[in-house]
Amino acid sequence: MMPAGPLMTEHRLIERMVQLMQSELRDVEVIGKVDVLFLDTAVDFLRTYADRCHHGKEEDILFRDLAKKSLDPDHKKTMDELLAEHVIARENVGALHDARISHSEGDPNAVGEVRRRLKALTDLYPRHIEKEDRRFFIPCMAYFSREEMDAMLGEFFEFDRMMIHDKYKAIVSRTEKERKSG
């Protein structure tokens, strides 16, 4: 198996969430009502699975190792674009979370901001995934030996194994701080 395989498999789950977000966007546009619980779920999914788990493996392992190679200029350009898109996704997810909070606090402008951020994310992710799946991952596997790919797959496994521990350690630490200051 190539390291592109698990990353592309993760894309399929992200695409399913994006479809749910598109459905929520239609509801917001037609009804003008925000499903706050869905937004909580979507933000958690995007932060934990799409960003920390998936983008984490790309940035901390695959892109790190590609940066050590003599990349074709087009591959380097595409990698830089992908990294920039990760930043844009993070910014939009953060703004979606903030809009959800504002909506819960009664801000009349929050529905429009939720709509804008859902639109931005549902536009970004399909293009981003297509770029990675069709134009980047597979061609970039040629830069690695079989041994390097196996080592990368091992790192992916270890990364995933530790991620859940890191998430919940952070939750407990944050909650402890909140309770001490509150």
Phi, psi and omega in degrees: 000143175266153177302337177297330183302302180298324180295319179290326175297318177298326178301323182298321178289320177299319178299322178296319178294321179299321177298320177296321178294324177296322177294317177297319179300316178300318179297317180297318182291320185276313186265332183078016182248141181254130174272097186298320180295321176297316180300320177301316180295314181296315180297316179298316178300312183294320180289316186275304186279304185292316185270299186294312183283301187286301179297329177300315179294320179297306187287313187280342183236293185298306183293324177302313181288325176295325180297340179275351182262163175273090186281146168302140181306324178293321178293319178298315179299315180296318179299317178298320177297317180298317177298318178296322178293326175299318179297316179298318178299314179301316180298317180291323177295317177299318179291325176296316177300314179298320179294323177297317178296313179301319178299316180295334179271003175092011179293119181293340180274352186294325181299318178296322179290321175301314180300313181299317182288321175298318179298314180300315182290320181285342171279319186290308189300314179299318178294318181297313180296318179300318180297315180293311185293316190263336187235356186231303188304304186296311179301326183285344178294336180294343179284347187247146172282167177301320180295319179294321179294319178297319178296320179295317177299321176298319177294321177301313181300313180295321178301311179297319182298321183276339187301314182297323178294317179298318181299311186282335170297318179295320179297313180296316179299315179297317180295321177300316180296317180298318182289327178289323182275343184267000000 
